[in-house]
């Protein structure tokens, strides 16, 4: 099966269109939501989701907490659904995320928030879904039908909506400008990502297990990229924050365990740039010292060509760290789609999986 013939590939390439339409569709809801949050005095978010949607909310946690005074706690929905916990959401903003809007456990968290007077938000791709109807505010992904089991364009839309909300709450005008122009900016780099992923899909197609690492603003990509390789290629991949990886899992690294590292350039002050880049360099060097085949995916030209025995994938995308995640998301999706097809899988219909997974 050729990757270009798959639904997954088609849906990945629909992503730029979404970036040009999401803000128009959600403009009034976003305006009212932000005003409500700012006047409410509430400054703690409770974020509920599963799988890919959970990764989008992990990104939201980082980008909001780095840029504002708000905090984001990740919910354990079973506290509500299985254990009937006595948790109090009355002073919180409850945000639930689900592509289908039919995640029953996330829906119960939103319902509990409504009962207790929380501000509730649903992020879904279905205007008629239970979550969309239950929450006080619905941020609509407007991605159209996504038929491939692997979430691609909907994940990118979730990242867009969460970065937009975080940027409105923090008053980050630079990020808001990048979001406004993201359709054009991402279209420019997609051909480059296509070439890079073809090269490295062929080189890494035979891997049986491995790790994906990142940290901070792009930590969510380590989780999502490993998931994409798990579900479409059946490769035993695991995503970690680089900092957590040193606490035990690193013992599994060898010349038979490739490590993919996503390292975005930090555009902060010089001191912060140095701290972030030093951490990234140390991570790459450590993996190379353990003889791991390393694939470094980055938009920082200072990092490429710096390491012996390192496979460099440089994406020319000169944007802030939190905006670079959109290019990383497409890279991870294209890489998984191509490897899946090269090894004879159908990425649109992974074994044992359905498009909508209901957990309670």
Secondary structure, 3 states (H helix, E strand, C coil): CCHHHCHHHHHHCCHHHHHCCHHHHHHHHHHHHHHHHHHHCCCEEEEECCHHHHHHHHHHHHHHHHHCCCEEEECCCHHHHCCCCCCCCCCEEEEEECCCCCCHHHHHHHHHHHHCCCEEEEEECCCCCHHHHHCCEEEECCCCCCCCCCCCHHHHHHHHHHHHHHHHHHCCHHHHHHHHCHHHHHHHHHHHHHHHHHHHHHHHCCCCEEEEEECHHHHHHHHHHHHHHHHHHCCEEEEEEHHHHCCCHHHHCCCCCEEEEEECCCCCCHHHHHHHHHHHHHHHHHHHHCCCCEEEEECCCCCCCCCCCEEEEECCCCCCHHHHHHHHHHHHHHHHHHHHHHCCCCCCCCCCCCCCCCCC
